[in-house]
Amino acid sequence: MARTSLATDRQLTARMFVTGLLLVLLYAVVVGVLLAVGLSAAIVVPIALGVMFCQYWFSDRIALWGMAGQVVTAEQAPELHAAIDRLCALANMDKPLVAIANTDVPNAFATGRSPKTAVVCVTTGLLRRLDEPELEAVLAHELSHVAHRDVAIMTIASTLGMLAGLVTRFAFYADLFGGNNENSNGALVELAVLVFSALVYAISFLLTRALSRYRELAADRSGALLTGQPSVLAAALVKITGVMGQIPTKDLRSSQAFNAFFFTPAINGKQEVSLASLFSTHPSLERRLAQLADLERQLHGA
């Protein structure tokens, strides 16, 4: 974690380490299996390294591009910059770039490979709906992600499933499984690699979802402690979650690719999510509110 006055979370650090270690091992297995079935190292290794490098080095630009976010100056968004300035001074941390995404979906996210290259982006929908204390509470949450460095870990973790699919598709179209689809052995190898690719994606998916849920709780806690107002963050959570149910489904679907990085998931409030505890990118609203209520009692004795 970066050296700031934000509350540290040793459990988050441990979980990031374990998740990263498991994904590195899984990553090595993917490359090893692809080489073992006869794929050329000249194809597998460059693709593996290239995808990892691009996702890590350009993660902030990719995220902003995907959400159509634009970096704004203090002259363009004075109130937003002022809020982040106050929080960064309070947290004793470097100020990240500030961006705004023009969408009615009320949300915010942080991205970047390190605190020095971080970007905190909020949507116009969020700015319209939250008052100043609620906005600062959400921004404190996002700055906690930057200080915890969990954004970089999530970015790297999310590449493995995509990598497995990319290599498999590339090999399939390049006819690298023996060059003869009529050959029964070649067909079996192709099927085995496709199944393995799906399995790798499933494992990496579950690992990143588990880390994603815990990192949201950690950011809630650190952000609430930074502002000293857990109840305000709880109010922002309730307000945003309620508004989500009024956002058109089309708009929500266009944003769901960023759910793992958003402050709250872009899910219609009326939608039923099966197996939510296993597949959700965020802990339940009830769990987040319960943690914030407990912090409120600890800080203010209420």
Secondary structure, 3 states (H helix, E strand, C coil): CCCCCCCCCHHHHHHHHHHHHHHHHHHHHHHHHHHHCCCCHHHHHHHHHHHHHHHHHCHHHHHHHHCCEEECCCCCCHHHHHHHHHHHHHHCCCCCEEEEECCCCCCEEEECCCHHHCEEEEEHHHHHHCCHHHHHHHHHHHHHHHHHCHHHHHHHHCHHHHHHHHHHHHHHHCCCCCCCCCCHHHHHHHHHHHHHHHHHHHHHHHHHHHHHHHHHHHHHHHHHHHHCCHHHHHHHHHHHHHHHCCCCHHHHHHHHHHCCCECCCCCCCCCCCCCHHHHCCCCCHHHHHHHHHHHHHHHHCC
